[in-house]
Amino acid sequence: MENYRSTCIKCGKPIPLGANFCQYCSAAQSFEARSTVTMPLEPLDRPYNETMQPNLISSTGLFFKNLTNTSKCLGRADYWWGMVGISLIGLFIGIFGLFTIGQRHDWTQLTSYSAATWTVLVPPIFLLVILVFGLTTAEIRRLHDTGHSGKIWLLNLLIPFGGILLAVILCEPSKQRQNPYVP
């Protein structure tokens, strides 16, 4: 579909920009009429994604790029690819943490500042930061893309089974028209 339309010189109905003939009255269009009279179409509710072709790598990178930003929107494909990427990273860090904890036999020396202490403490702290900041802000940005307020995220905390309701809302398509959160 064309982004701009012109009007027929005979019947005045909107026709695609650059059309040689009117699709309604079959009148031939002059070059001047085809190129000068244009009007924009209504914006469509097309899928919004910040990356051109969402995939595992680019969407996960976008997740880390906007780790603390809640003022933008996040498209459905970018959101779900980012969640897969974050889950894989969390799985890797969790397995690494389990192996390092399993290798640690002397728990009395855990308070000393050794390299083994850092390998035990850093993965859970890193995961906590990702879960608290990253997932929360990603879900708020996804809610903005669907036209909802970020306050709906509180369904996770306040309502039993609110996470299921939130997941359904996060699966909604992008809403571009009459969305106060789209710049």
C-alpha positions in Angstrom: 0.0 0.0 0.0 1.2 3.5 -0.8 2.3 5.9 1.9 0.8 8.9 0.1 -2.2 9.3 -2.1 -3.2 11.8 -4.7 -6.7 12.6 -6.0 -8.3 11.9 -9.4 -8.5 15.0 -11.6 -12.0 13.9 -12.8 -13.8 12.3 -9.9 -11.7 13.6 -6.9 -11.4 10.2 -5.2 -8.1 9.2 -3.6 -5.8 7.1 -5.8 -2.3 5.8 -5.3 0.5 8.3 -5.9 1.9 7.9 -9.4 -1.1 6.1 -10.8 -1.6 6.7 -14.6 -5.4 6.0 -14.4 -8.1 6.4 -11.8 -9.3 3.0 -10.5 -12.8 4.3 -10.0 -13.6 6.3 -13.2 -10.7 5.2 -15.5 -9.7 8.8 -16.3 -6.2 9.3 -17.4 -4.1 11.3 -14.9 -1.8 14.1 -15.9 1.8 14.2 -14.6 1.1 17.5 -12.7 -2.0 16.0 -10.9 -0.1 12.9 -10.0 2.9 14.7 -8.5 1.4 17.8 -6.7 -1.7 16.8 -4.9 -0.8 14.5 -2.1 -2.2 13.8 1.4 -0.8 11.4 4.0 -2.6 8.3 4.9 -3.6 7.4 8.5 -0.7 5.7 10.3 -1.3 1.9 10.4 -0.9 -0.3 13.4 2.1 -2.0 12.0 4.5 -4.0 14.2 7.0 -1.7 15.9 10.5 -3.0 16.5 13.6 -0.9 17.2 15.8 -3.3 15.4 15.2 -3.7 11.7 15.2 -7.5 11.8 14.7 -8.8 15.4 16.9 -11.8 16.3 18.5 -13.3 19.4 21.7 -11.2 19.3 20.3 -7.7 18.4 17.3 -8.0 20.7 19.4 -9.1 23.6 21.8 -6.2 22.9 18.8 -3.9 22.9 17.8 -5.3 26.2 21.1 -4.3 27.8 21.2 -1.0 25.9 18.0 0.2 27.5 18.4 -1.5 30.9 17.1 1.4 32.9 15.0 3.2 30.3 11.2 3.1 30.6 10.3 6.0 28.4 10.6 4.1 25.1 8.5 1.4 23.4 9.6 -2.2 22.8 8.2 -4.2 20.0 6.8 -7.7 20.5 9.5 -9.5 18.5 12.3 -7.6 20.1 10.8 -8.3 23.6 10.4 -12.0 23.1 13.8 -12.5 21.4 15.4 -10.5 24.2 13.6 -12.7 26.8 15.1 -15.8 25.1 18.5 -14.2 25.1 18.3 -13.1 28.8 17.1 -16.6 29.7 20.0 -18.2 28.0 22.5 -15.8 29.7 20.8 -16.5 33.1 21.0 -20.2 32.5 24.7 -20.0 31.7 25.4 -17.8 34.8 23.4 -20.1 37.0 25.2 -23.2 35.8 28.5 -21.4 36.2 27.5 -20.4 39.8 26.5 -24.0 40.6 29.8 -25.3 39.5 31.8 -22.7 41.4 29.7 -23.3 44.6 30.1 -27.1 44.1 33.9 -26.7 43.9 34.0 -24.7 47.1 34.6 -27.1 50.0 35.7 -24.8 52.8 32.8 -22.6 53.6 34.5 -21.1 56.7 36.8 -19.0 54.5 34.0 -17.6 52.4 34.3 -14.3 54.2 37.8 -13.7 53.0 38.2 -11.6 49.8 39.6 -14.3 47.5 38.8 -14.9 43.9 36.6 -17.9 44.8 34.4 -15.6 46.9 33.8 -13.3 44.0 32.9 -16.3 41.7 30.3 -17.3 44.3 28.9 -13.8 45.0 29.0 -12.1 41.6 26.6 -14.4 39.5 23.7 -14.1 41.9 24.1 -10.3 42.2 24.3 -10.0 38.4 21.2 -12.1 38.0 19.4 -10.0 40.6 20.3 -6.7 38.7 19.1 -8.2 35.5 15.8 -9.4 37.0 15.0 -6.3 39.0 16.0 -3.6 36.5 16.1 -5.3 33.1 13.0 -7.4 33.1 10.9 -4.8 34.8 11.9 -2.0 32.4 11.5 -4.3 29.4 8.0 -5.2 30.4 7.1 -1.6 31.0 8.4 -0.6 27.6 6.5 -3.5 26.0 3.3 -2.3 27.8 3.9 1.2 26.4 4.1 -0.4 22.9 0.6 -2.0 23.4 -0.8 1.4 24.6 -1.0 0.5 28.3 0.4 2.3 31.2 3.5 0.9 32.9 1.6 0.8 36.1 -0.1 -2.4 34.9 3.2 -4.1 35.7 2.1 -4.0 39.3 -0.4 -6.8 38.4 2.6 -9.1 39.1 2.7 -8.1 42.7 -0.8 -7.2 43.7 -3.1 -9.8 42.1 -2.8 -13.5 42.5 -2.0 -15.0 39.0 -1.4 -11.4 37.8 1.7 -12.6 36.0 -0.5 -14.7 33.7 -2.7 -11.7 32.9 0.4 -9.6 32.3 1.8 -12.2 30.0 -1.4 -12.1 27.9 -1.2 -8.3 27.7 2.5 -8.5 26.7 1.5 -10.8 23.8 -0.8 -8.1 22.3 0.3 -6.5 19.0 1.8 -3.0 18.7 -0.7 -0.1 18.9 0.5 2.9 16.9 -2.7 4.9 16.5 -3.8 6.9 19.5 -1.0 5.6 21.6 0.2 8.3 24.0 3.6 6.5 24.5 4.6 6.4 20.9 6.8 9.5 20.1 
